[in-house]
């Protein structure tokens, strides 16, 4: 693009380089909010890496599916994988929400 600057087109630096991310296979439903909480990483960056999931939920795959994560989070995901799936499951969603409300109330009282 020889005349890009004349059309106000400039390169944008990516948030991640390819060597800084990796794929991980998923086998159940995951909510980005739960990923953010368990991995301690910003949801906006997680969603940036996984644009194919439009909503805040990664649905349970019919077959093999995967998500992209920064390399340094792969070990944390594997270590907390069962908890992430458990807290993202529809059966536990309301239980988790109730416990989260109790935790918030207790923190404000202290």
Secondary structure, 3 states (H helix, E strand, C coil): CCCCHHHCCCCCCCCCCHHHEEEEEECCCEEHHHHHHHHCCCHHHHHHHCCCCCCCEECCCCCCEEEEEEHHHHHHHHHHHHHHHHHHCHHHHHHHHHHHHHHHHHHHHC
